[in-house]
């Protein structure tokens, strides 16, 4: 089973927590780590923007990626939220197995 790490930026901690709780509750991800406030600089509307945001990492299976992206987009306040995934190549096998098992327990 392929495990993926999902990175998402949010407008604030409340939004990150709300999205994270929904993803975990619905078994789209096994767990989420919400980071502290970050500084973000980016191009938007033809200008450099600078904002404070909150980011999180979620752990899920390859099979759940489409559902995670869809749900985050539905709940997110941004027009174009950053939702990035990367496959996990290696790690604690017990943890990776746990992620896979938790994402399979629906309901």
C-alpha positions as CSV (number, residue, x, y, z in Angstrom):
1,X,0.0,0.0,0.0
2,X,1.5,3.4,-1.0
3,X,1.4,6.1,1.7
4,X,1.4,9.8,0.8
5,X,2.1,13.0,2.6
6,X,-0.3,15.8,1.9
7,X,0.8,19.4,2.4
8,X,-1.9,22.1,2.7
9,X,-1.8,25.8,3.5
10,X,-4.8,27.5,5.1
11,X,-5.8,31.1,6.0
12,X,-5.5,30.4,9.8
13,X,-5.3,27.8,12.5
14,X,-9.1,27.5,12.8
15,X,-9.5,26.7,9.1
16,X,-6.7,24.2,9.2
17,X,-8.2,22.5,12.3
18,X,-11.7,22.4,10.8
19,X,-10.4,20.8,7.6
20,X,-8.1,18.4,9.5
21,X,-10.9,17.2,11.8
22,X,-13.2,16.5,8.8
23,X,-10.4,14.6,6.9
24,X,-9.6,12.4,10.0
25,X,-13.3,11.9,10.9
26,X,-14.1,10.7,7.4
27,X,-11.1,8.4,7.3
28,X,-9.6,10.2,4.3
29,X,-6.4,10.6,6.3
30,X,-5.0,8.8,9.3
31,X,-3.6,11.8,11.0
32,X,-2.8,15.5,10.6
33,X,0.0,17.7,12.0
34,X,-0.9,21.3,12.1
35,X,2.2,23.6,12.1
36,X,2.5,27.0,13.7
37,X,2.1,30.2,11.8
38,X,4.2,30.5,8.7
39,X,5.0,33.5,6.5
40,X,4.1,33.0,2.8
41,X,5.2,35.1,-0.2
42,X,3.7,34.4,-3.6
43,X,2.5,35.9,-6.8
44,X,-1.3,36.5,-7.0
45,X,-3.3,39.1,-9.0
46,X,-0.1,40.2,-10.8
47,X,1.7,41.2,-7.6
48,X,3.8,39.7,-4.8
49,X,1.7,39.0,-1.8
50,X,2.8,38.4,1.8
51,X,0.6,36.7,4.3
52,X,0.6,34.7,7.5
53,X,-0.9,31.3,7.0
54,X,-1.1,27.9,8.8
55,X,0.0,24.8,7.1
56,X,-0.6,21.1,7.8
57,X,0.7,17.7,6.9
58,X,-1.7,14.8,6.5
59,X,-0.8,11.1,6.0
60,X,-3.0,9.0,3.7
61,X,-3.1,6.3,1.1
62,X,-2.7,6.8,-2.7
63,X,-6.3,5.6,-3.1
64,X,-7.5,8.5,-0.9
65,X,-5.6,11.3,-2.6
66,X,-8.5,12.3,-5.0
67,X,-11.0,12.4,-2.1
68,X,-8.6,14.4,0.1
69,X,-8.0,17.0,-2.7
70,X,-11.8,17.2,-3.4
71,X,-12.8,17.6,0.2
72,X,-10.1,20.2,1.0
73,X,-11.2,22.3,-2.0
74,X,-14.8,22.1,-0.9
75,X,-14.0,23.3,2.6
76,X,-11.2,25.8,1.8
77,X,-11.6,29.6,1.8
78,X,-9.1,30.1,-1.0
79,X,-9.9,30.2,-4.7
80,X,-6.8,28.1,-5.4
81,X,-5.5,26.4,-2.3
82,X,-2.1,24.7,-2.1
83,X,-2.7,21.0,-1.9
84,X,0.4,19.0,-2.6
85,X,1.1,15.3,-2.3
86,X,4.2,13.2,-2.4
87,X,4.6,9.5,-2.0
88,X,6.5,8.2,1.0
89,X,9.4,6.1,-0.1
90,X,10.6,4.8,3.2
91,X,9.9,5.1,7.0
92,X,8.8,3.3,10.1
93,X,7.0,0.3,8.6
94,X,4.7,0.0,11.6
95,X,3.6,3.6,11.2
96,X,3.1,3.2,7.5
97,X,1.0,0.1,8.1
98,X,-1.0,2.0,10.7
99,X,-1.8,4.8,8.2
100,X,-3.0,2.3,5.7
101,X,-5.1,0.5,8.2
102,X,-6.8,3.6,9.6
103,X,-7.6,5.0,6.1
104,X,-9.4,1.7,5.3
105,X,-11.7,1.8,8.3
106,X,-14.7,3.6,6.9
107,X,-17.5,4.5,9.3
